[in-house]
Amino acid sequence: MEPTRFVFGPVKSRRLGLSLGVDPLGPKICSFDCLYCEIGPTRIHTLQRRPYQPVSLIEQALRERLAETDLHFEVLTFAGSGEPTLHSDLGRLIETAKSLTDRPVCLLTNSSLLWDKKVRDEVARCDLILPSLDAGREETFRRLNRPVSGLGLALIVEGLCALREEFAGEIWLEVMLVGGVNDAPEEVEAIAGHVARIRPHRVQLNTVDRPPAYPVAKAVPLKRLEELARYFDPPAEVISHEALASRGGDRQPSVSEIISLLAHRPSPSEEIAAALSYDFKETLSLLETLVREKKIKTRVFKRRLYYYV
């Protein structure tokens, strides 16, 4: 794997804004083989932590990319083609990232290794962790997430509860709902019961938006997602592509309006788009351009990136 392949983007993320990704694995190495995965079937199905890619090469790629003078991003996210916590040097990579950028460092994880105190200690330096929990019952967990042998739902939930007690940053829990698999009321009630124990800062409902690994995985309609969101207390956010498109603005962003807004009130990108009824992804593109042209500036405050003039 070429060093430049370890760092990708920035990509326009529905949840995080302009996200610079770090993939420490390469081929899809995962403890799950989820029906809905947009990357495709799992190639290496394991719970074994190893240095799957040389940590020195990943660090080199990260240093080179972050040294680019015209690079603009809002968060740095460990994600990519598999489960990042399977890399045994993830803790070192997070420390390296924190030393190289003032941007918030995030982790996308399927939660499968959070029961391990060593893993929780390694990821503690992150600013934001986005774990997932797609099932409330063991049989549904096995059908939907297709975990490696020996990994059970109870262990996943206990790991998430422990993370919530120990982690100083925020936890945004994603629940992926798949039609005919885990979208029945009793299934969602079971998930909500676990969520009440975990107490994440946010619960975000999603569904299948891109071609899944297995054709059996079907999307849940927006109206149904909005109904199921009320099973959580407080109600979950619906973050599917259809949901965000329905509540986002469709105006094209204007340089003069953005600068006028920021002159009065520094704001993060999602607030800028919402305040001006702009398309979110188009707003991210324009903000990226304005930063590169030095027409606006950025600063981090309480784990969020703000734009100002």
Buried (B, 14 or more C-beta within 10 A) or exposed (E): BEBEBBBBBBBBBBBBBBBBBBBBBBBBBBBBBBBBBEBEBBBBBBBEBEBBBEBEBBBBBBBEBBEEEEBBBBBBBBBBBBBBBBBBBBBBBBBBBBEBBEBBBBBBBBBBBBBBEEBBEBBBBBBBBBBBBBBBBEEBBBBBBBBBEEBEBEBBBBBBBBBBEEBEBBBBBBBBBBBEBBBEEEBBEBBBEBBEEBEBEBBBBBBBBEEBBBEBBBBBEBEBBBBBBEBBEEEBBBBBBBBBEEEBBEBEBEEEBBBEBBEEEBBBBBBBBBBBEBBBBBBBBBBBEBBEEEEBEBEBEEBBBBBEB
